Amino acid sequence: MISLLNRLYADYFMPTRLGEYGALLREARDRGYVQMTVRSFFRQLVAGDGAVPGPAAAPARILVHRHDIDSDVRTARKMFELETRHGVSASYYFRLSTLDFGFMREIEAAGGEASYHYEEVADFAKRHRIRCAKLIRQRFPEIRELFVRNFNSIGERLGLQMVTVASHGDFANRRLNVINHELLRDPDLRRRCGIECESYDNELLRHFNMYISDRSYPHFYHPMSPFDAIERHERICFLTHPVQWETNWIENTRCNVRRLAEEIAWRA
């Protein structure tokens, strides 16, 4: 009952937290952190031959901003406006259902990164009502081709080469215990698409001292607040979802209804 009430509050009544996000951008800047994209950070790793570059090549303090646009593009735009105001670059990963090519081009033009938040494994499982991990993995060759088509189509319409991507987590992935990221374990798939890095690659994550994700009300952050992490950790990755920062009751209702319909259809 308490979890349901918390969900209702977060989806429909919670005051905006965007002031808190703006405060974080200022605090990180004032503490000497360079705030950058996943793409920029990874390319610095490559330039440093796999090690975090020294002070001559890169700043000592780095905060990588990653936004997964599961829903609520409206709030994502507000976060982007805050970042632009503070001279911050961030990575934005869009699902097929949240693609906004005009906004994505604005992000890239401002020095940020706009790319793909993919979920082909979950989508395929729901579409074909597959509820067995073994069976879905047997269909991976088909699912990889679907990923290639989607990835290339987005790149063509965007007019830019995307080089990092981020796996989306769906209820179907949790029920199957199969993550979308498994698709990208295929080196040939990465070569075909020109993908340099997946945001959950160990070769990326192991170079962070702290990886923080936002959470819904009442916890907000895991495993700690980014405000507490600043000064204690030099290299931080901060994953956010716009839906956690401002109430958008129309979008939240749409997503809740869609999720319920998908689950009913998948189990039918």
C-alpha positions as CSV (number, residue, x, y, z in Angstrom):
1,M,0.0,0.0,0.0
2,I,2.8,2.4,0.9
3,S,4.6,1.7,-2.4
4,L,1.4,2.4,-4.3
5,L,1.0,5.7,-2.5
6,N,4.6,6.6,-3.2
7,R,4.1,5.8,-6.9
8,L,1.0,8.0,-7.1
9,Y,2.7,10.9,-5.4
10,A,5.8,10.6,-7.7
11,D,3.6,10.3,-10.8
12,Y,1.0,13.0,-10.0
13,F,1.8,15.3,-7.1
14,M,5.6,15.6,-6.5
15,P,6.9,19.2,-6.9
16,T,9.6,19.7,-9.6
17,R,13.1,18.8,-8.6
18,L,14.8,20.7,-11.5
19,G,16.1,23.4,-9.1
20,E,18.0,20.6,-7.4
21,Y,19.4,19.5,-10.7
22,G,20.5,23.1,-11.5
23,A,22.2,23.2,-8.0
24,L,24.1,20.1,-8.8
25,L,25.4,21.5,-12.1
26,R,26.6,24.6,-10.2
27,E,28.1,22.7,-7.4
28,A,30.0,20.4,-9.7
29,R,31.3,23.3,-11.7
30,D,32.4,25.2,-8.6
31,R,34.2,22.1,-7.3
32,G,36.2,21.9,-10.4
33,Y,34.5,19.0,-12.2
34,V,34.4,19.0,-16.0
35,Q,30.9,17.7,-16.9
36,M,30.9,15.7,-20.1
37,T,29.2,13.1,-22.3
38,V,29.7,9.3,-22.3
39,R,31.2,9.7,-25.8
40,S,33.8,12.2,-24.8
41,F,34.8,10.3,-21.7
42,F,35.2,7.0,-23.6
43,R,37.2,8.6,-26.3
44,Q,39.6,10.1,-23.7
45,L,40.0,6.5,-22.4
46,V,40.9,5.3,-25.8
47,A,43.3,8.2,-26.4
48,G,44.9,7.2,-23.1
49,D,45.3,3.6,-24.3
50,G,42.7,2.3,-21.9
51,A,43.7,4.3,-18.8
52,V,42.2,7.5,-17.6
53,P,44.5,10.2,-19.0
54,G,46.6,12.2,-16.7
55,P,46.2,15.9,-15.9
56,A,48.0,17.0,-19.1
57,A,45.4,15.2,-21.2
58,A,42.2,15.5,-19.2
59,P,40.8,17.2,-16.1
60,A,41.3,15.4,-12.8
61,R,37.7,15.7,-11.8
62,I,35.0,14.4,-14.2
63,L,31.3,14.1,-14.0
64,V,29.7,12.2,-16.8
65,H,26.0,13.0,-17.3
66,R,23.9,10.2,-18.9
67,H,20.1,10.7,-19.4
68,D,17.9,7.8,-20.4
69,I,14.8,9.2,-22.0
70,D,12.4,6.4,-21.1
71,S,9.6,9.0,-21.3
72,D,8.8,12.7,-20.7
73,V,10.8,14.5,-23.4
74,R,9.3,17.7,-22.1
75,T,11.3,17.4,-18.8
76,A,14.4,16.2,-20.8
77,R,14.2,19.6,-22.7
78,K,14.2,21.5,-19.4
79,M,17.2,19.6,-18.2
80,F,19.0,20.4,-21.4
81,E,18.1,24.0,-21.0
82,L,19.7,24.0,-17.5
83,E,22.8,22.3,-18.9
84,T,23.1,24.8,-21.7
85,R,22.8,27.7,-19.3
86,H,25.7,26.2,-17.2
87,G,27.9,25.2,-20.1
88,V,27.4,21.5,-19.4
89,S,27.4,18.7,-22.0
90,A,25.5,15.4,-21.5
91,S,24.5,12.2,-23.3
92,Y,20.8,11.7,-24.0
93,Y,19.6,8.2,-25.1
94,F,16.2,8.0,-26.8
95,R,13.9,5.0,-27.1
96,L,11.9,4.5,-30.3
97,S,8.9,5.8,-28.5
98,T,10.7,9.0,-27.4
99,L,12.6,9.9,-30.5
100,D,12.6,13.7,-31.2
101,F,15.0,14.4,-34.1
102,G,14.8,18.1,-33.8
103,F,15.7,18.0,-30.1
104,M,18.4,15.4,-30.8
105,R,20.0,17.7,-33.3
106,E,19.9,20.6,-30.8
107,I,21.7,18.5,-28.3
108,E,24.5,17.6,-30.8
109,A,24.8,21.2,-32.0
110,A,25.3,22.3,-28.3
111,G,28.2,19.8,-27.9
112,G,26.2,17.1,-26.3
113,E,25.4,13.6,-27.4
114,A,22.1,12.2,-28.7
115,S,21.8,8.4,-29.3
116,Y,19.8,5.3,-29.0
117,H,18.2,3.7,-25.9
118,Y,17.6,0.3,-27.4
119,E,15.2,-2.5,-26.2
120,E,14.9,-4.9,-29.1
121,V,15.1,-8.0,-26.9
122,A,12.2,-6.9,-24.7
123,D,10.2,-5.7,-27.7
124,F,10.6,-8.9,-29.6
125,A,9.7,-11.0,-26.5
126,K,6.5,-9.0,-25.9
127,R,5.6,-9.0,-29.6
128,H,6.0,-12.7,-30.0
129,R,4.8,-13.6,-26.4
130,I,8.1,-15.3,-25.6
131,R,8.4,-15.9,-21.8
132,C,11.4,-18.3,-21.8
133,A,15.1,-17.0,-21.7
134,K,16.3,-20.0,-23.8
135,L,13.8,-19.3,-26.5
136,I,14.5,-15.6,-26.7
137,R,18.2,-16.2,-27.0
138,Q,17.6,-18.6,-29.8
139,R,16.0,-15.7,-31.7
140,F,19.0,-13.4,-31.2
141,P,20.1,-13.5,-34.9
142,E,16.7,-12.1,-35.9
143,I,16.8,-9.5,-33.0
144,R,20.2,-8.3,-34.0
145,E,19.0,-7.6,-37.5
146,L,16.1,-5.7,-36.1
147,F,18.6,-3.7,-34.0
148,V,20.7,-2.9,-37.1
149,R,17.6,-1.7,-39.0
150,N,16.5,0.5,-36.2
151,F,19.9,1.9,-35.4
152,N,20.7,2.7,-39.0
153,S,17.2,4.3,-39.6
154,I,17.7,6.6,-36.6
155,G,21.2,7.5,-37.7
156,E,20.0,8.3,-41.3
157,R,17.1,10.5,-40.0
158,L,19.3,12.2,-37.5
159,G,22.0,12.8,-40.1
160,L,24.8,11.8,-37.6
161,Q,26.8,8.7,-36.7
162,M,25.9,7.5,-33.3
163,V,28.9,5.8,-31.6
164,T,27.6,5.0,-28.1
165,V,24.3,3.4,-27.1
166,A,22.5,2.4,-23.9
167,S,20.4,-0.6,-23.1
168,H,16.9,0.0,-21.7
169,G,15.5,-2.1,-18.9
170,D,12.0,-3.3,-19.3
171,F,9.7,-5.4,-17.2
172,A,10.0,-8.2,-19.8
173,N,13.8,-8.2,-19.3
174,R,13.4,-8.7,-15.6
175,R,10.9,-11.5,-16.0
176,L,13.1,-13.2,-18.6
177,N,16.3,-12.4,-16.8
178,V,17.8,-11.5,-20.2
179,I,19.1,-7.9,-20.6
180,N,19.1,-6.0,-23.9
181,H,22.8,-5.4,-23.5
182,E,23.4,-9.1,-24.4
183,L,22.9,-8.2,-28.1
184,L,25.9,-5.9,-28.0
185,R,28.2,-8.8,-26.9
186,D,28.6,-9.5,-30.6
187,P,31.7,-7.7,-31.9
188,D,30.5,-8.1,-35.5
189,L,27.3,-6.2,-34.7
190,R,29.3,-3.4,-33.2
191,R,31.5,-3.2,-36.2
192,R,28.5,-3.2,-38.6
193,C,27.0,-0.2,-36.8
194,G,30.1,1.7,-35.9
195,I,29.4,1.4,-32.1
196,E,32.4,2.3,-30.1
197,C,30.9,1.8,-26.6
198,E,27.8,0.5,-24.8
199,S,27.0,2.5,-21.7
200,Y,27.1,-0.6,-19.6
201,D,30.4,-1.9,-20.9
202,N,32.8,-2.9,-18.1
203,E,35.6,-1.2,-20.1
204,L,33.8,2.1,-19.5
205,L,32.3,1.6,-16.0
206,R,35.5,0.3,-14.4
207,H,37.0,3.8,-14.9
208,F,34.5,5.5,-12.6
209,N,35.0,5.8,-8.9
210,M,31.3,6.2,-8.4
211,Y,28.3,5.3,-10.5
212,I,25.0,6.9,-9.3
213,S,21.5,6.4,-10.6
214,D,18.5,8.5,-9.7
215,R,15.5,6.7,-8.2
216,S,11.8,7.5,-7.7
217,Y,10.4,9.1,-4.6
218,P,11.2,8.8,-1.7
219,H,14.8,7.5,-2.2
220,F,15.9,9.7,-5.2
221,Y,19.5,8.4,-5.5
222,H,21.4,5.1,-5.4
223,P,23.8,4.3,-3.9
224,M,24.4,7.9,-2.7
225,S,23.5,11.5,-3.5
226,P,25.7,13.1,-6.2
227,F,26.1,16.0,-3.8
228,D,27.8,13.7,-1.3
229,A,29.8,12.0,-4.1
230,I,31.4,15.3,-5.2
231,E,34.7,15.9,-3.5
232,R,34.8,12.2,-2.3
233,H,35.1,10.8,-5.8
234,E,37.0,12.2,-8.8
235,R,35.3,10.3,-11.6
236,I,31.5,10.1,-11.4
237,C,28.9,8.8,-13.8
238,F,25.4,10.1,-13.0
239,L,22.5,8.4,-14.7
240,T,19.2,10.2,-14.7
241,H,15.7,9.7,-16.1
242,P,13.6,12.9,-16.7
243,V,10.5,11.2,-15.2
244,Q,12.1,11.3,-11.8
245,W,12.6,15.0,-11.8
246,E,9.3,16.6,-12.6
247,T,5.7,15.4,-12.6
248,N,4.1,15.1,-16.0
249,W,0.8,13.5,-15.3
250,I,-0.4,13.1,-18.9
251,E,2.8,11.4,-19.9
252,N,2.9,9.3,-16.8
253,T,-0.7,8.1,-17.3
254,R,0.1,7.2,-20.9
255,C,3.1,5.2,-19.8
256,N,1.2,3.4,-17.0
257,V,-1.6,2.4,-19.3
258,R,0.8,1.2,-22.0
259,R,2.8,-0.8,-19.5
260,L,-0.4,-2.5,-18.2
261,A,-1.7,-3.2,-21.7
262,E,1.7,-4.7,-22.7
263,E,1.8,-6.9,-19.6
264,I,-1.7,-8.2,-20.2
265,A,-1.0,-8.9,-23.8
266,W,2.3,-10.7,-23.0
267,R,0.6,-13.0,-20.6
268,A,-2.4,-13.7,-22.7
